[in-house]
Amino acid sequence: MTKLTRQNFLYMLLTAIIFTSGYLYLRYAYYVAEPVPFAQEIVLVVLGTLATILITAILLNKQTEVELTKEQSIKFIELKSALYTELLNYLEELFHRPRIRGDDIIKLQFLTHKLAISASHDVLHQYQQLLQIFAESAKDHQFSHRERDDLHAALAHLTVKIRQDLVGDIDEQADLTASEVEHQVLQNCDLTLSAYDNYELPKDPPNDARHRSQ
């Protein structure tokens, strides 16, 4: 039981004791005041007012708790979104480097620690798979074409888990299963890898052709 829940329970218990005691006293006063004109009506008004105050206090207390929980959830999602975006941006930057430097490894280590703060278990597990491939590929301080493909495939699986962590509930509301989303993401990744495999850099024209063009 959380501190907030225990506090709310204590408040509700004290309120119930006070209300019950007040009810018994007013009920006694109701019968005692029977000979006095309009005294019973006044007692009923007071009793009704107290009941309204009690119900309103309980509802407001519950509403406040719900709003606090919602606000904490939103801030937590924002924190995870910012962290996941930072990770993906850094991996993109890392893949563009011709060689891996020591500073790159240090930054990746700190990103790993940041992920440990808020990432889900599935994200951490899939991230471990990517780190294993990265560690094996970085032994010669650079990525081969095949190693880049393996890293992109592992990154695709990682993004699937990130999506489930951030918008999994929205996908469920849209009647999208986790397997359907995963299939679509991996299919898109395969298409980009295929396009990269078929891509050829434009070759420089021969020297004599360049001289003729000038």
Residue frames as qw, qx, qy, qz and C-alpha x, y, z in Angstrom:
[[0.000, 0.888, 0.460, 0.000, 0.00, 0.00, 0.00],
 [0.433, 0.457, -0.019, 0.777, 1.50, 3.33, -1.08],
 [0.208, -0.200, -0.433, 0.854, 1.91, 6.33, 1.20],
 [0.286, -0.049, -0.186, -0.939, -0.80, 8.24, -0.65],
 [0.588, -0.266, -0.665, -0.375, -3.23, 5.33, -0.39],
 [0.480, -0.305, -0.684, 0.457, -2.56, 4.90, 3.34],
 [0.039, -0.114, -0.218, 0.968, -3.08, 8.62, 3.87],
 [0.438, -0.141, -0.389, -0.798, -6.37, 8.56, 1.98],
 [0.596, -0.298, -0.743, -0.065, -7.53, 5.53, 3.95],
 [0.332, -0.247, -0.566, 0.713, -6.73, 7.30, 7.22],
 [0.169, 0.028, -0.011, -0.985, -8.63, 10.40, 6.16],
 [0.550, -0.199, -0.564, -0.583, -11.64, 8.32, 5.12],
 [0.540, -0.287, -0.754, 0.242, -11.56, 6.41, 8.41],
 [0.160, -0.216, -0.411, 0.871, -11.45, 9.59, 10.49],
 [0.316, -0.038, -0.235, -0.918, -14.19, 11.14, 8.37],
 [0.572, -0.260, -0.709, -0.320, -16.38, 8.07, 8.80],
 [0.419, -0.304, -0.689, 0.508, -15.88, 8.14, 12.58],
 [0.012, 0.166, 0.193, -0.967, -16.72, 11.83, 12.78],
 [0.425, -0.095, -0.437, -0.787, -19.72, 11.44, 10.50],
 [0.546, -0.298, -0.780, -0.068, -21.05, 8.45, 12.43],
 [0.296, -0.310, -0.575, 0.697, -20.65, 10.25, 15.74],
 [0.146, 0.115, -0.026, -0.982, -22.29, 13.36, 14.34],
 [0.467, -0.183, -0.641, -0.581, -25.12, 11.31, 12.88],
 [0.474, -0.365, -0.774, 0.207, -25.83, 9.61, 16.19],
 [0.153, -0.293, -0.388, 0.861, -25.76, 12.95, 18.00],
 [0.272, 0.054, -0.240, -0.930, -28.04, 14.64, 15.46],
 [0.483, -0.266, -0.763, -0.338, -30.38, 11.69, 15.51],
 [0.360, -0.404, -0.680, 0.495, -30.58, 12.02, 19.28],
 [0.005, -0.254, -0.122, 0.960, -31.09, 15.77, 18.90],
 [0.293, -0.152, -0.597, -0.731, -33.82, 15.08, 16.33],
 [0.479, -0.467, -0.738, -0.092, -35.97, 13.24, 18.86],
 [0.338, -0.400, -0.465, 0.714, -35.12, 15.56, 21.72],
 [0.020, 0.187, -0.091, -0.978, -36.06, 18.61, 19.62],
 [0.030, -0.408, -0.840, -0.358, -39.43, 17.16, 18.62],
 [0.095, -0.750, -0.574, 0.315, -41.43, 19.51, 20.89],
 [0.127, -0.594, 0.097, 0.789, -39.69, 22.60, 19.46],
 [0.628, 0.707, 0.253, -0.203, -41.24, 23.94, 16.20],
 [0.605, 0.765, -0.220, 0.016, -39.07, 23.45, 13.08],
 [0.384, -0.703, 0.599, 0.015, -36.24, 22.03, 15.20],
 [0.800, 0.020, 0.590, 0.104, -36.42, 18.63, 13.53],
 [0.644, 0.741, 0.152, 0.109, -36.31, 20.23, 10.06],
 [0.032, 0.918, -0.392, 0.050, -33.20, 22.17, 11.02],
 [0.607, -0.437, 0.663, 0.044, -31.54, 19.01, 12.29],
 [0.808, 0.352, 0.461, 0.103, -32.36, 17.26, 9.00],
 [0.432, 0.894, -0.083, 0.084, -30.86, 20.14, 7.02],
 [0.233, -0.790, 0.566, -0.023, -27.67, 19.96, 9.06],
 [0.741, -0.146, 0.654, 0.051, -27.49, 16.20, 8.65],
 [0.738, 0.598, 0.298, 0.097, -28.03, 16.47, 4.89],
 [0.202, 0.939, -0.275, 0.047, -25.36, 19.16, 4.62],
 [0.448, -0.604, 0.659, 0.025, -22.85, 17.01, 6.47],
 [0.803, 0.156, 0.570, 0.080, -23.63, 14.04, 4.21],
 [0.582, 0.804, 0.086, 0.082, -23.16, 16.23, 1.11],
 [0.054, -0.886, 0.459, -0.023, -19.83, 17.55, 2.43],
 [0.648, -0.354, 0.672, 0.052, -18.62, 14.03, 3.15],
 [0.789, 0.401, 0.450, 0.117, -19.54, 12.68, -0.29],
 [0.394, 0.912, -0.080, 0.076, -18.02, 15.72, -2.03],
 [0.279, -0.786, 0.551, 0.020, -14.79, 15.37, -0.04],
 [0.750, -0.109, 0.644, 0.108, -14.47, 11.70, -0.95],
 [0.697, 0.634, 0.310, 0.126, -15.08, 12.40, -4.66],
 [0.188, 0.951, -0.239, 0.064, -12.62, 15.30, -4.73],
 [0.495, -0.613, 0.613, 0.059, -10.00, 13.21, -2.95],
 [0.781, 0.150, 0.586, 0.159, -10.41, 10.40, -5.47],
 [0.539, 0.824, 0.138, 0.103, -10.31, 12.85, -8.37],
 [0.089, -0.907, 0.410, 0.020, -7.10, 14.39, -7.06],
 [0.645, -0.347, 0.669, 0.128, -5.50, 10.96, -6.77],
 [0.748, 0.453, 0.462, 0.152, -6.51, 10.07, -10.34],
 [0.339, 0.937, -0.053, 0.072, -5.16, 13.36, -11.69],
 [0.310, -0.775, 0.546, 0.074, -1.86, 12.91, -9.86],
 [0.733, -0.067, 0.658, 0.157, -1.50, 9.37, -11.21],
 [0.642, 0.687, 0.315, 0.129, -2.31, 10.55, -14.73],
 [0.112, 0.964, -0.242, 0.009, 0.19, 13.40, -14.51],
 [0.497, -0.568, 0.644, 0.123, 2.91, 11.07, -13.27],
 [0.767, 0.228, 0.581, 0.152, 2.15, 8.64, -16.08],
 [0.494, 0.859, 0.109, 0.080, 2.37, 11.39, -18.71],
 [0.096, -0.894, 0.438, 0.027, 5.70, 12.65, -17.36],
 [0.661, -0.310, 0.672, 0.125, 7.06, 9.10, -17.27],
 [0.736, 0.490, 0.439, 0.160, 6.08, 8.52, -20.89],
 [0.280, 0.952, -0.110, 0.052, 7.67, 11.83, -21.87],
 [0.382, -0.719, 0.574, 0.087, 10.86, 10.79, -20.10],
 [0.729, -0.013, 0.662, 0.175, 10.94, 7.44, -21.89],
 [0.611, 0.737, 0.274, 0.088, 10.14, 9.02, -25.26],
 [0.078, 0.948, -0.308, -0.018, 12.98, 11.52, -24.90],
 [0.508, -0.526, 0.674, 0.108, 15.39, 8.76, -23.86],
 [0.756, 0.256, 0.586, 0.139, 14.40, 6.42, -26.68],
 [0.478, 0.872, 0.088, 0.057, 14.71, 9.26, -29.20],
 [0.154, -0.862, 0.478, 0.070, 18.16, 10.14, -27.86],
 [0.665, -0.242, 0.693, 0.140, 19.23, 6.52, -28.23],
 [0.708, 0.514, 0.462, 0.142, 17.98, 6.20, -31.80],
 [0.274, 0.956, -0.104, 0.009, 19.55, 9.52, -32.81],
 [0.324, -0.729, 0.592, 0.113, 22.88, 8.44, -31.35],
 [0.727, 0.012, 0.666, 0.165, 22.79, 5.06, -33.08],
 [0.592, 0.765, 0.239, 0.083, 22.07, 6.83, -36.36],
 [0.036, 0.939, -0.341, -0.012, 25.07, 9.09, -35.75],
 [0.568, -0.484, 0.658, 0.100, 27.20, 6.10, -34.81],
 [0.788, 0.297, 0.524, 0.128, 26.34, 4.19, -37.97],
 [0.467, 0.881, 0.028, 0.075, 27.52, 7.12, -40.09],
 [0.292, -0.826, 0.462, 0.138, 31.00, 7.13, -38.55],
 [0.690, 0.508, -0.511, -0.063, 33.77, 5.52, -40.61],
 [0.530, 0.140, -0.740, 0.390, 35.46, 4.33, -37.42],
 [0.613, -0.699, -0.340, -0.139, 34.32, 3.83, -33.83],
 [0.208, 0.593, -0.451, 0.633, 36.14, 5.90, -31.24],
 [0.339, -0.127, -0.783, 0.505, 36.57, 5.40, -27.52],
 [0.207, 0.072, 0.269, -0.938, 34.26, 8.35, -26.80],
 [0.595, -0.054, -0.466, -0.653, 31.52, 6.60, -28.76],
 [0.582, -0.156, -0.792, 0.103, 31.70, 3.59, -26.47],
 [0.150, -0.121, -0.577, 0.794, 31.63, 5.79, -23.35],
 [0.391, 0.024, -0.023, -0.920, 28.53, 7.64, -24.56],
 [0.659, -0.090, -0.631, -0.400, 26.85, 4.33, -25.36],
 [0.419, -0.121, -0.793, 0.425, 27.65, 3.14, -21.85],
 [0.087, 0.140, 0.411, -0.897, 25.92, 6.15, -20.30],
 [0.555, 0.005, -0.323, -0.767, 22.94, 5.72, -22.59],
 [0.580, -0.103, -0.807, -0.039, 22.75, 2.15, -21.33],
 [0.202, -0.183, -0.678, 0.683, 22.60, 3.41, -17.75],
 [0.317, 0.092, 0.053, -0.943, 19.89, 5.93, -18.68],
 [0.600, -0.060, -0.610, -0.514, 17.81, 3.17, -20.25],
 [0.411, -0.127, -0.852, 0.298, 18.04, 1.20, -17.00],
 [0.106, 0.068, 0.432, -0.893, 16.11, 3.98, -15.26],
 [0.513, 0.296, 0.249, -0.766, 12.86, 3.90, -17.20],
 [0.459, 0.255, -0.678, -0.514, 12.91, 1.39, -20.07],
 [0.891, -0.132, 0.094, -0.425, 10.64, -1.63, -19.91],
 [0.666, -0.349, 0.654, 0.082, 12.02, -5.12, -19.38],
 [0.790, 0.444, 0.404, 0.126, 11.29, -6.11, -22.99],
 [0.350, 0.920, -0.141, 0.103, 13.16, -3.06, -24.28],
 [0.327, -0.753, 0.571, -0.015, 16.15, -3.79, -22.04],
 [0.787, -0.063, 0.607, 0.089, 16.23, -7.42, -23.15],
 [0.706, 0.632, 0.263, 0.178, 16.11, -6.52, -26.85],
 [0.090, 0.953, -0.282, 0.068, 18.67, -3.78, -26.32],
 [0.603, -0.519, 0.599, 0.095, 20.99, -6.41, -24.88],
 [0.811, 0.302, 0.461, 0.195, 20.71, -8.34, -28.15],
 [0.434, 0.882, 0.008, 0.185, 21.73, -5.23, -30.08],
 [0.261, -0.861, 0.436, -0.024, 24.69, -4.61, -27.72],
 [0.788, -0.208, 0.556, 0.163, 25.94, -8.14, -28.26],
 [0.709, 0.564, 0.310, 0.289, 25.96, -7.62, -32.02],
 [0.127, 0.970, -0.127, 0.162, 27.54, -4.20, -31.61],
 [0.526, -0.700, 0.477, 0.074, 30.31, -5.52, -29.36],
 [0.804, 0.039, 0.527, 0.273, 31.15, -8.26, -31.84],
 [0.561, 0.731, 0.260, 0.288, 31.06, -5.88, -34.80],
 [0.027, -0.982, 0.142, -0.124, 33.16, -3.18, -33.13],
 [0.847, -0.372, 0.192, 0.327, 36.20, -5.34, -32.52],
 [0.627, 0.173, 0.283, 0.705, 37.95, -3.88, -35.58],
 [0.112, -0.493, -0.161, 0.848, 36.64, -0.35, -34.80],
 [0.315, 0.260, -0.338, -0.848, 34.43, -0.23, -37.91],
 [0.693, 0.249, 0.555, -0.388, 31.31, -1.83, -39.35],
 [0.155, -0.060, 0.812, 0.559, 31.30, -3.99, -42.43],
 [0.441, -0.057, -0.390, -0.807, 28.32, -4.04, -44.77],
 [0.583, -0.242, -0.766, -0.120, 27.07, -7.30, -43.26],
 [0.317, -0.244, -0.637, 0.659, 27.53, -6.03, -39.73],
 [0.197, 0.058, 0.043, -0.978, 25.49, -2.92, -40.51],
 [0.565, -0.161, -0.572, -0.572, 22.68, -5.12, -41.81],
 [0.537, -0.264, -0.768, 0.230, 22.75, -7.20, -38.63],
 [0.147, -0.188, -0.432, 0.870, 22.68, -4.07, -36.48],
 [0.357, -0.022, -0.197, -0.913, 19.77, -2.59, -38.43],
 [0.601, -0.230, -0.705, -0.298, 17.84, -5.84, -38.08],
 [0.436, -0.293, -0.682, 0.509, 18.49, -5.86, -34.31],
 [0.027, 0.107, 0.176, -0.978, 17.47, -2.19, -34.18],
 [0.466, -0.186, -0.487, -0.715, 14.21, -3.03, -35.93],
 [0.591, -0.351, -0.724, 0.060, 13.38, -5.57, -33.20],
 [0.299, -0.224, -0.463, 0.804, 14.32, -2.96, -30.60],
 [0.204, -0.042, -0.105, -0.972, 12.00, -0.35, -32.10],
 [0.539, -0.324, -0.670, -0.395, 9.17, -2.88, -31.97],
 [0.522, -0.399, -0.642, 0.396, 9.63, -3.21, -28.21],
 [0.131, -0.132, -0.178, 0.966, 9.93, 0.56, -27.84],
 [0.354, -0.206, -0.397, -0.821, 6.66, 1.03, -29.70],
 [0.587, -0.400, -0.697, -0.096, 4.95, -1.54, -27.49],
 [0.419, -0.305, -0.509, 0.687, 6.24, 0.27, -24.42],
 [0.010, -0.140, -0.044, 0.989, 5.04, 3.70, -25.56],
 [0.511, 0.134, -0.140, -0.837, 1.86, 3.12, -27.58],
 [0.097, -0.015, -0.993, -0.071, 1.01, -0.51, -26.96],
 [0.218, 0.435, 0.700, -0.522, -2.30, 0.43, -25.36],
 [0.384, 0.548, -0.095, -0.737, -3.22, 2.60, -28.37],
 [0.270, 0.260, -0.826, -0.421, -2.45, -0.28, -30.74],
 [0.033, 0.212, 0.957, -0.195, -4.71, -2.56, -28.71],
 [0.310, 0.540, 0.413, -0.665, -7.53, -0.03, -28.89],
 [0.427, 0.546, -0.361, -0.624, -7.04, 0.06, -32.67],
 [0.946, 0.095, 0.249, -0.182, -7.31, -3.77, -32.76],
 [0.552, 0.660, -0.504, 0.076, -3.65, -4.14, -33.75],
 [0.929, -0.356, -0.014, 0.104, -1.88, -7.12, -32.28],
 [0.367, -0.773, 0.431, 0.287, 1.78, -6.99, -31.28],
 [0.656, -0.014, 0.655, 0.376, 2.63, -9.60, -33.94],
 [0.469, 0.764, 0.397, 0.197, 0.99, -7.50, -36.67],
 [0.040, -0.985, 0.148, 0.074, 2.95, -4.41, -35.69],
 [0.548, -0.531, 0.572, 0.301, 6.17, -6.40, -35.43],
 [0.680, 0.301, 0.590, 0.315, 5.62, -7.96, -38.86],
 [0.340, 0.906, 0.212, 0.135, 5.07, -4.54, -40.44],
 [0.233, -0.909, 0.316, 0.140, 8.13, -2.98, -38.80],
 [0.616, -0.323, 0.644, 0.319, 10.41, -5.88, -39.76],
 [0.628, 0.534, 0.507, 0.250, 9.04, -5.88, -43.29],
 [0.177, 0.984, 0.001, 0.034, 9.82, -2.18, -43.64],
 [0.421, -0.730, 0.493, 0.216, 13.31, -2.82, -42.31],
 [0.709, 0.047, 0.631, 0.310, 13.88, -5.61, -44.86],
 [0.498, 0.786, 0.320, 0.178, 12.82, -3.26, -47.65],
 [0.032, -0.972, 0.228, 0.042, 15.28, -0.57, -46.57],
 [0.575, -0.480, 0.615, 0.247, 18.08, -3.13, -46.27],
 [0.697, 0.355, 0.565, 0.263, 17.25, -4.47, -49.71],
 [0.327, 0.933, 0.113, 0.096, 17.28, -0.96, -51.16],
 [0.262, -0.861, 0.416, 0.134, 20.66, -0.28, -49.56],
 [0.699, -0.176, 0.639, 0.267, 22.09, -3.55, -50.91],
 [0.607, 0.553, 0.491, 0.293, 21.00, -2.60, -54.42],
 [0.066, 0.990, 0.005, -0.124, 22.31, 0.95, -54.13],
 [0.776, 0.099, 0.108, 0.613, 25.50, 1.83, -55.95],
 [0.194, -0.756, 0.002, 0.626, 27.43, 5.05, -55.53],
 [0.597, 0.800, 0.049, -0.047, 27.77, 7.04, -58.76],
 [0.802, -0.103, 0.195, 0.555, 31.12, 6.43, -60.32],
 [0.072, -0.768, 0.167, 0.614, 33.37, 9.33, -61.24],
 [0.752, 0.654, 0.052, -0.060, 33.71, 9.84, -65.00],
 [0.826, 0.047, 0.089, 0.555, 37.09, 9.12, -66.57],
 [0.326, -0.576, 0.036, 0.749, 39.63, 11.92, -66.61],
 [0.184, 0.033, 0.555, 0.810, 39.41, 12.43, -70.37],
 [0.084, -0.651, -0.695, -0.294, 35.60, 12.69, -70.17],
 [0.298, -0.792, -0.329, 0.420, 35.88, 15.32, -67.46],
 [0.298, -0.367, 0.272, 0.838, 38.36, 17.28, -69.60],
 [0.090, 0.320, 0.678, 0.656, 36.03, 17.17, -72.57],
 [0.187, -0.768, -0.613, -0.012, 33.15, 18.41, -70.42],
 [0.309, -0.705, -0.093, 0.631, 35.28, 21.34, -69.32]]
